[in-house]
Every structure is written in C-alpha cells, then in structure tokens.
Amino acid sequence: MNVRDYNRAAWDREVGRGNEWTVPVSAERIEAARRGEWEILLTETKPVPRQWFPQLKGRDVLCLASGGGQQAPILAATGARVTVYDNSPKQLEQDRLVAARDSLDLKTVEGDMADLSAFAGESFDLVFHPVSNLFVPEVRPVWRETFRVLRRGGILLAGFLNPSLFIFGSETSEHDKLEVRYTLPYSDLKDMPGKERDRLIANEEPFEFSHTLEDQLGGQLDAGFHLTGLYEDRHRELRIARFMPTYIATRALKP
C-alpha cells in the first residue's frame, strides 16, 4: 500500500467529516491576531509560549503538515509570509478559504512532509510543525529536510505524540481495560491485528506510526538542530492521559 496516497485520501475525508483539526478559524480570531492577540497549538490544549516565536512580521514561515485553516492563517494575520505544505488537498482548501475570506498573504503547496524539494535551502525563518508526523512511516527525513530549508538562526517548532501512547493501541470503551498490547516502534500496517486493520480501512481512517524518542529528539539533534525548549501536554479525552502526558512539543534552533 502507498501510505502517502492512502493517508491523503483519508484526510480529505476527515475534512468532510468535520474533524476538529480541519475546521477553519473564525474571522474574529483573525482580526484579533491582527491586533496582536493570538495563540496557536502544536499539541491539543497548551498554547505555544509566545517567547518561543521570533518576531513574525515580514518573516518567511513554513507551516509543515499543518493544513486545515487553523495555525497558518493566524500566523499570516500577524504579518508573516506564510506557506502551508500539506499532503491533503482538502486541508489546503481550508487554508485558501480563510485566506480569501480575510485577505491574507498565504500560499499553499501539496506534498509529503518528508520531501521538501519544492523549496530551496534556507528559504524560511520559522517552521511550524504541529502533531502530524505520526502519519509517516519514517520521521528522520522530516528533520533533515526541515533543517535544510531553514535559514541560519531559524527555528523549528514541533509537536508529536509521546511514543509510549502506542503500546496500548486504540482506546475503545470507557469500561475496557487499559492493557499493554504492542512493542515499540508501532505501525498500523505491521502490528495492528488484521480484523482491526480491515475495520480501519473500511472506515477510511488514516494509518498511524509511532516513532521512538531517539528518532523524534535524537533525529532533530542528528539533523543539526540545537534543542532549546520542551513541554508536555495531554489529550482531552483519552483515558491514558489521566496517567501520563501524551504529547511532546519542542523548540529547536538551526545554529
């Protein structure tokens, strides 16, 4: 199976289903951002600290695998020159919708987050990469490509899932036991039982992949980044989030 093609179609369908990460921001939030009143998410609930951002006005920003009409339009409203790069055409349509509605300077490009050959080296001052690399089998190419397209002194802001989340598999009922089911790193394609995988495909849901901390954090370091910040967050509705943080966000600098 071609994972990129399958997940592209799956996320296009998520737009039609009204997934919360596909719903564009309101015109009111755009106007507030123009006044300097804004916050955006790398994970699910904690806003990114404002001190993590450089001065945005006039800066070149890449919103990587960040379609859906949410983060990119807000960054554009601050005065940044924003490019959205996403695998899902329908997600990119959401960004174009907000840009047209609110007269924002925003470009959209369709592509694979692990292949940024559409962009020359040292093209951006900031890469904003919210939780999305669970949808690609290999994450190290994402960090290498991100490092390449950032200018010296550029910043990568990234969110990703705590790898430990995947040992339990998908939660079903509130009354089911939370049991360790899988070894890590986990892959829906290789590790999910056949009947569950068939049900996922029948429901047209995206395939997911865990990545080790060695690849998530070590991969950024090996690409050449200096890690300068980290925080954790939790899912609102997963039971396991009552017991452990389920998200990690990082700030990294290209020296």
N, C-alpha and C positions, 0 to 999 in steps of 0.2 A: 504493500500500500504506500502511495505517496502521501506522507504525513502533511506536508505543506498544503497540497491541494485539498485533502480531506478537511483539515482544520480551517482553511479559508472558507469553504462552503459551510462548515458548521458554525463559524462566527457570523457569516452572513445571515444564517437562520436565527442566531441569537438576537440579531437586530430586530427581526420580525417578531420575535417573542417578547421583546421589551426587557431583556436582561438589563439589570441596573447599571452595568458598565457600558451600555450602548445608548443611554438616554442623554441627549444634549443638555448643556447647562442653559439656564434661563437668561433672557435679555437683561433682567435685573442684576444677575451676578456679573455679567459682562460690564454693565455700567459701573457697578461697584469696583470692579478691577481697574477700570479706567481712572477711578478716583484714588487708587492705591489701596483699596480694601479688598483683599483676596487671600485665599488659601487653597491649596490643592493637595491631593493624596498620591503617595506612592504605594500605600497599602490600603487597608479598608477603613480605618477610623481615625488614625492620628494624622493631622496635617503635618506636612513637611515644615521643619523650622525655617522661618524666614531668613535666618542668618546662614542657612545652607546655600542660598541663592546668591549669585553675583548681581551687580546692577544689571537690570534686564533691558532697559530702553536702548534700542539700536543694536542689541546683541543678536547673534545668529544661534537659534535654538533648534535642536532636533528632538521631536517627541517620538521616541522609538517604540514601535509596537504599542502605540498609545492613541489609536483611533477611538471614535465614539463621541466626539463633540464635547469633551469634558475638560481635560487639562490644557490641551493646545489652544483653544480659544481664549481661555483666561490668560495664559502667558502672552498671547498676541495682544490682548487688551492692555497689557502693561507697557506695550511699546516694543516688544521683542519682534524680530523677524523669524517667524516660526515655520518649520517644515514638519509635517506629520508623515511618518513612514509606518505603514501597517500592511498586514497580509490580507485584510478583509476589505474588499471594495465597498461593501455596505457600511462598514465602520467609517471609512474615509468620507462617504457621503454625508454622514452625520456632522463631520467637521466642516465640510463645504456648506452645509445648510446653515450652521451658525455663522460662518464667515460671511455668507451672503446676507443673512438677516441683520447682522450687526456691523457690517462694513469693516471687516478685519483683514489685515495683511497676513494671509496664511496660505501655504502651499501644501498639497497632498501628493504623495508618491506611494504606489503599491509595491510591496516587496517583502522579502524574507529578512527578518531581524538579524540573521547570521551572515547576510551578504549585503554590505552597504556599498557595493561597487558603483551604484548610481551616483555616489558622491566622491569628490576629490578629497585627498588627505588634507587635514587641518582646515575644514570648512566650517566648523561650529565652535561656539564658546561654551555651550551647555548641551548635554544630552540628558533628557528626562525619560526614564525607562521604568514605568510602573510595573506591577506584578503581571508578567506575561511570558517570562522565559520558561514556564512550565509547559508551554505548548510547542517547544522544540526539543528534539532528542539530545542535542549537544549544545552546551552553553558557552564553552570557551571561545568558539568563533565569534560570539556576540561581543565578548570583552575585547578581543583583538581588533575587531572592526571598529568598535566604539573608540578605542584608543587611537586608531589611525585617523579617524575623521575629526577628532578634537584638536583644537589648537593648543599650543603650549600654554599652560596655566588654565586650560579648560577643565570643566567639572562634569563628572558623571554622577547623577542621582538615580539610584536603582532600588527597586523593591522586588522581593522574591519570597517564596514560601519557605518556611522552616522545613528542611528535609525530613525531620522526624515525623512530620504530619503524615507522610505516606506509608508508614509501617502499619497504620490502622485501616487503610483503604477508605472507601466512601462510606460515610455515615448514612444509615437508613432510618430506623425508627428510634425515637427517644428511649424506648424500652430495650433495645438491643444492647448487648454487652459491647464495651469498647475492648477489642481484642487485638493483639499484635498478629498481623496476618502476613506481612511481606518483609523481605530483606531489602536493603537499600544498596545502590540506587534503584528506584522503581520505574517501571514502564507499563502503561496501559496495554501496549502491544505485546509485550513479552510475559508479563506477570499476572495480568487480570485473568481470572478463570473464563473459559470460553463462553459460557452462558451469559456472564455479566458483560463481556465484551460485545457479544451479539446484541444485547439489550442496549448498550451504549450506542452502537451503530444504528440500531433501529430507531432510537430516539434522536439521532443526528446530533450527538453531543461531541465536543472536541476531545481529542486524545490528550492525555497529560503525562508528564515525565518529571520525576524528581531529579535533583542534581545535588551532589554532595557539597558540603561546605568547602571542601578542598577545591571544587570547581567553581563555586559561587564566589567565595572570598579569595581563595588562593588563585583562582583564574584571573581575577582583577589584578592581583599583585603581579602575577607572572606576565600579564599583558603590559605592565609598566606603570600601573597606577599606584598612587600613594593613598591609602585609606585614611580619611580624616574625620569620619563620623559614622555612627551606627545607632539605630534604635530598633526596638521590637514592638510588635502590635499583635492584636488578636482578632480572629473572626468574630462577628457579632453573634452568629447562630450555631456554629459547630460546638458540640458538647466538649470535645477535646480542648477547646480554647479556654474552658474553665480551669484547666490544669496546667497549661503551658502556652507560651507565646507561639503563634502560628505564622507570623510574618517577620521578616527582617528587612530593614531599609539601610542603605549605605550611601555615604558621600565619598567620592574618590576624585583625586586631583591628578591631571597629567602634568608632570613637572617639566 
